[in-house]
């Protein structure tokens, strides 16, 4: 993953990096200087937002909130998949 993203401490920092990366990706594909619409952001930022939700669920688990074992496995698998998708987006390989 992008070093800055990987070392960001808060969801706000990680989402800020994701937005900057989204803008850079859009500018590269559309050099006319037009800003992207909400559909582009919804598509590009979706994995980043889902990852933050899943990380929050994992944090609840660490704090003692009980989750079903199957749900925990699903969360872990989806996080792995999202991490790969996010890495691709951060490095322009979408």
C-alpha positions in Angstrom: 0.0 0.0 0.0 1.0 3.6 -0.4 3.3 4.5 2.5 1.4 7.5 3.6 -1.9 5.6 3.6 -0.4 2.6 5.4 1.0 4.8 8.2 -2.0 7.1 8.6 -3.3 6.9 12.2 -6.9 7.9 11.8 -9.8 7.2 9.4 -9.9 10.9 8.5 -6.2 10.8 7.4 -6.8 7.6 5.4 -9.9 9.0 3.7 -8.1 12.3 3.0 -5.3 10.3 1.3 -7.9 8.4 -0.7 -9.6 11.6 -1.9 -6.3 13.0 -3.0 -5.5 9.8 -4.8 -9.0 9.8 -6.4 -8.4 13.3 -7.7 -5.0 12.4 -9.1 -6.4 9.3 -10.8 -9.2 11.4 -12.3 -6.9 14.2 -13.4 -4.6 11.7 -15.1 -7.5 10.2 -17.1 -9.3 13.5 -17.7 -6.6 16.3 -18.1 -9.2 18.9 -19.1 -9.4 20.2 -15.6 -13.0 19.1 -15.0 -13.7 17.8 -11.5 -15.3 14.4 -11.1 -18.9 13.8 -10.3 -20.2 12.0 -7.3 -20.5 8.7 -9.2 -16.7 8.6 -9.7 -16.1 9.3 -6.0 -18.7 6.7 -5.0 -17.0 4.1 -7.1 -13.4 5.0 -6.2 -13.9 5.6 -2.5 -16.2 2.7 -1.8 -13.5 0.2 -0.8 -11.9 2.7 1.4 -15.1 3.4 3.3 -16.0 -0.3 3.6 -12.5 -0.9 5.0 -13.0 1.7 7.7 -16.3 0.2 8.7 -14.8 -3.3 9.0 -11.8 -1.9 10.9 -14.2 -0.3 13.4 -16.0 -3.7 13.8 -12.7 -5.3 14.5 -11.9 -2.7 17.1 -15.2 -3.3 18.8 -14.3 -7.0 18.9 -10.9 -6.2 20.5 -12.8 -4.2 23.1 -14.9 -7.2 24.0 -18.0 -6.9 21.9 -18.9 -10.4 20.9 -19.3 -11.3 17.2 -20.3 -14.6 15.6 -17.2 -16.5 14.5 -18.5 -16.7 10.9 -19.0 -13.0 10.9 -15.4 -12.5 12.1 -14.1 -14.7 9.4 -16.1 -12.8 6.8 -14.8 -9.5 8.1 -11.2 -10.7 7.9 -11.6 -12.0 4.4 -13.3 -8.9 3.1 -10.6 -6.8 4.7 -7.9 -8.8 2.9 -9.8 -8.3 -0.4 -10.3 -4.6 0.2 -6.7 -4.1 1.1 -5.7 -5.5 -2.3 -8.3 -3.4 -4.1 -7.1 -0.3 -2.2 -3.5 -1.0 -3.0 -4.3 -1.2 -6.7 -6.2 2.1 -6.5 -3.4 3.9 -4.6 -0.9 2.8 -7.2 -3.1 3.6 -10.3 -3.8 -0.1 -11.1 -7.6 0.1 -10.9 
